[in-house]
Amino acid sequence: MASPKSRRSGFSKKQQYSVFTGYLLATLGAVFGLVLLVISLWQPSIMQPLRGGATTVAAPAGEATATVRAGGNNIWDTISGFWNAGSQNAELRREVEIARIRLAEAQAVEAENDRLKALLGLYNGESPPIATTRLVASSASSVRRFAYVGVGSGDGVEIGMPVHSERGVIGRILETSLGSSRVLLLTDTESVLPVRRASDQTVAFAEGRGDGLLRIRLINLGLNPLEVGDVFVTSGAGGYYRPGVAVAVLSQITSDGGIAQLIAEPTATNYVSVEPIFEPLAVEAAGVRERDELSEEELAN
Amino acid sequence: MIDRLDPPIQRRAYGGAKINRVQSPWRARSVHYVTIIIGSLIPLFVMADVMPVVPPLGFMIFLGWRLMRPGLLPMWAGVPLGAFDDLVSGQPFGSAIFLWSLTMIALEILETRFPWRGFWQDWFTAGFTVLLYILAAMLVSGAKISVPLISIVVPQILVSILLYPLIARVITLADRFRLSRARRVG
């Protein structure tokens, strides 16, 4: 369709001015947007209250879609399970038997751990989760990987708290508002998580690649000891995540570590729990700058 | 004689329910904004943990209205609509305000050059614009740009380009609804 006649300026001074004003306003809008963009890249949390308000309003609708999504997953699982029920049944029986044995062994190890920790006087209590909720929304059209949960600062959620599903780590809280919070998923390119190999003390960083995989970068370079199939768990370094939660399985080896796949996929989870920060003191200590000076009061002490 | 007919038949005989109706001004001025806002909200409710799976629907509907109804959206419309999209899209605030405003200017210039266009040309324009938009949005998103990241926006771009005819169809329906005679006169 061609533009309406009123938008062709011709010799009319009035029309010419209105066309000019249109261009001017659009240019000003673009400049305004660019300024905001630079500000929010520099200070990402500056528009947080507005954004939090918008997602808080949208979160209840997300609860509904989350329920439908969980239902959809179940239906699909039921159908696919029906096809190979027989062979799967036999296999699962075998696995359950082995798992029972391993469970008994794990209980023994746990008891041993408790005894040793008690001997050393280490605190050993898992604090209960702050909130259990669903992932209600995500940034599905952007290359950033964020999800939203329907609980916020009103429920005691704070920035930095880890978000776990029953399978493992999902991500951590990036922004909170009254009724919703934004979660930085592990697959986002800005996400870095300290991990260790479950079987030994090989420490590494798990960085998101943005395409659903994690890049495992070993801290001690040299011979790469990793093998495909290695499971990585949180190491607890940095103080945000409690140690020993499953993160990823290695699927490919590179020169400085490997590429790993997530264990806890956000799409496949039904409920997630927001857990308290593991070691708030360590997090605070990490925020101290090199050149922080003591205040008068602290010097007096 | 005609009074003895059933009321529905009688109404049809007199030109249906449209004989004393005019367009509703509220509807004519708001439907396009509402559809764009709904388009911005839809990707929020899709759970995407691996890669951007949903086309930027808000932007595509915005683009569709601009191409199919030139002059309906004022040139500064990218600012408020983009601001809303930024609140829910996960992009840094300001990226949609900036890119949507640039789109308005670019399409305005394009339109003075090609005032008469057909569907195929609109599809080409929309496809090319969406391609540039998704790449630009990736650049300003604050993510580290790497080869895997570029490779995952390719499917999103393809889906977006293929989706334009459908979106054009939906906008046509919305436009019929927008201009339907809904207000009773007298």
Interface residues (C-beta under 8 A of the other chain):
Chain A: M1 A2 S3 P4 S6 R7 G22 Y23 L25 A26 T27 L28 G29 A30 F32 G33 L34 V35 L36 L37 V38 I39 S40 L41 P44 I46 M47 L50 R51 A54 T55 A58 A61 G62 T65 A66 R69 L135 V136 A137 S138 S139 A140 S141 S142 V143 R144 R145 F146 A147 Y148 L185 T187 D188 T189 E190 R209 G210 D211 G212 L213 L262 E265 P266 T267
Chain B: L41 P43 L44 F45 V46 M47 A48 D49 V50 M51 P52 V53 V54 P55 P56 L57 M68 R69 P70 G71 P74 M75 W76 G78 V79 G82 F84 D86 L87 V88 S89 G90 Q91 P92 F93 G94 S95 A96 I97 F98 L99 W100 S101 L102 M104 I105 E108 E111 P115 W116 R117 A137 M138 V140 S141 G142 A143 K144 S146 P148 L149 S151 I152 V153 Q156
